[in-house]
Amino acid sequence: MARVNKKTFQKILDRIVDGESLTQICKDDDLPSDRTVLRHVQDSEEDFEAYMKARALQAEKIHDTMMDMWNESYPIDVKEKHTEILRRDKTSYWLDKRRTQLQPRGSLRNKVEDKKESGEITIRWGDDNG
């Protein structure tokens, strides 16, 4: 079983950004299993951040691919019209509903100033006078 070292991990991240799934990448004989990679990511804060950035970039690439599919023009005759409408409807649905699932943090930048602030509420019982 292959171990996760810096060179191997960078190779995995590059392939994720290129659009490959972790499951498919880890089928290579010279790479660790997907389970090993995920455990490694859980154990290292630095590598977790790198992995999340790679996934965010992957989501951007997938989004661009979907937009390219959406914008492709096909000559539509009577036979193809139904197929074209279904293809665009499915693509549109996927773009609207699934993008947040691909980017669980919601932002490519992932900067502190981009994150939503959570409010704080203080409740007190009793007499404040003493």
C-alpha positions as CSV (number, residue, x, y, z in Angstrom):
1,M,0.0,0.0,0.0
2,A,1.4,3.4,-1.0
3,R,1.8,6.1,1.6
4,V,0.8,9.7,1.4
5,N,3.9,11.9,1.1
6,K,4.1,15.5,-0.2
7,K,4.9,14.5,-3.8
8,T,2.1,11.9,-4.0
9,F,-0.3,14.3,-2.3
10,Q,0.5,17.1,-4.8
11,K,0.0,14.7,-7.7
12,I,-3.4,13.7,-6.3
13,L,-4.4,17.4,-5.8
14,D,-3.4,18.3,-9.4
15,R,-5.5,15.5,-10.8
16,I,-8.5,16.6,-8.6
17,V,-8.2,20.1,-10.0
18,D,-8.1,18.5,-13.5
19,G,-11.6,17.1,-12.8
20,E,-10.8,13.5,-11.8
21,S,-12.6,11.9,-8.9
22,L,-10.5,10.8,-5.9
23,T,-11.9,7.3,-6.3
24,Q,-10.6,7.1,-9.9
25,I,-7.2,8.7,-9.1
26,C,-6.6,6.2,-6.3
27,K,-7.1,3.2,-8.5
28,D,-3.6,3.8,-9.8
29,D,-1.2,1.1,-8.4
30,D,1.4,3.6,-7.3
31,L,-1.1,5.7,-5.3
32,P,-2.6,5.1,-1.9
33,S,-6.3,4.2,-1.5
34,D,-8.9,6.9,-1.3
35,R,-9.5,6.0,2.3
36,T,-5.9,6.5,3.1
37,V,-5.9,9.9,1.4
38,L,-9.0,11.0,3.3
39,R,-7.6,9.9,6.6
40,H,-4.4,11.9,5.8
41,V,-6.5,15.0,5.0
42,Q,-8.3,14.6,8.3
43,D,-5.0,14.4,10.3
44,S,-3.3,17.4,8.7
45,E,-4.8,20.9,8.9
46,E,-2.4,22.1,6.2
47,D,-3.2,19.3,3.8
48,F,-7.0,19.7,4.6
49,E,-6.8,23.3,3.5
50,A,-4.9,22.3,0.3
51,Y,-7.5,19.5,-0.4
52,M,-10.4,21.9,0.1
53,K,-8.8,24.5,-2.3
54,A,-8.3,21.7,-4.9
55,R,-12.0,20.7,-4.5
56,A,-13.0,24.4,-4.9
57,L,-11.0,24.7,-8.1
58,Q,-12.4,21.4,-9.3
59,A,-15.9,22.8,-8.8
60,E,-15.0,25.9,-10.8
61,K,-13.8,23.7,-13.6
62,I,-16.9,21.5,-13.5
63,H,-19.0,24.6,-13.5
64,D,-17.2,25.9,-16.6
65,T,-17.7,22.6,-18.4
66,M,-21.4,22.7,-17.6
67,M,-21.6,26.2,-18.9
68,D,-19.8,25.2,-22.1
69,M,-22.4,22.4,-22.5
70,W,-25.2,24.9,-21.9
71,N,-23.8,27.3,-24.5
72,E,-23.1,24.8,-27.2
73,S,-25.3,25.5,-30.2
74,Y,-26.8,22.6,-32.1
75,P,-28.9,22.8,-35.2
76,I,-32.3,21.8,-34.0
77,D,-34.6,20.0,-36.3
78,V,-37.9,18.4,-35.3
79,K,-36.2,15.1,-34.1
80,E,-33.6,16.8,-32.0
81,K,-35.7,19.5,-30.4
82,H,-37.0,17.4,-27.5
83,T,-33.5,16.1,-26.7
84,E,-32.0,19.6,-26.8
85,I,-34.7,21.0,-24.4
86,L,-34.1,18.1,-22.0
87,R,-30.3,18.5,-22.1
88,R,-30.6,22.2,-21.3
89,D,-33.1,21.7,-18.5
90,K,-31.0,19.0,-16.8
91,T,-27.9,21.2,-17.1
92,S,-29.7,24.2,-15.8
93,Y,-31.0,22.2,-12.8
94,W,-27.6,20.8,-12.1
95,L,-26.0,24.3,-12.2
96,D,-28.6,25.8,-9.9
97,K,-28.9,23.0,-7.3
98,R,-25.6,21.3,-7.2
99,R,-22.9,24.0,-7.2
100,T,-23.2,24.6,-3.4
101,Q,-22.7,20.8,-2.9
102,L,-19.4,21.0,-4.9
103,Q,-18.2,23.9,-2.9
104,P,-19.2,23.2,0.7
105,R,-17.5,26.3,1.9
106,G,-19.3,28.3,-0.7
107,S,-16.4,30.4,-1.9
108,L,-13.4,30.0,-4.1
109,R,-11.4,32.5,-2.0
110,N,-12.4,31.1,1.4
111,K,-11.2,34.3,3.1
112,V,-12.3,35.3,6.6
113,E,-14.0,38.5,5.3
114,D,-16.1,36.3,3.0
115,K,-17.6,34.2,5.8
116,K,-20.9,35.0,7.3
117,E,-20.8,36.4,10.8
118,S,-22.8,34.6,13.4
119,G,-24.6,36.8,15.9
120,E,-24.4,36.5,19.7
121,I,-27.4,36.7,22.0
122,T,-27.1,37.2,25.8
123,I,-30.0,36.4,28.0
124,R,-30.0,37.1,31.7
125,W,-32.4,36.3,34.5
126,G,-32.7,38.0,37.7
127,D,-32.3,41.5,39.1
128,D,-29.3,43.5,37.7
129,N,-29.5,45.9,40.7
130,G,-27.9,43.5,43.2
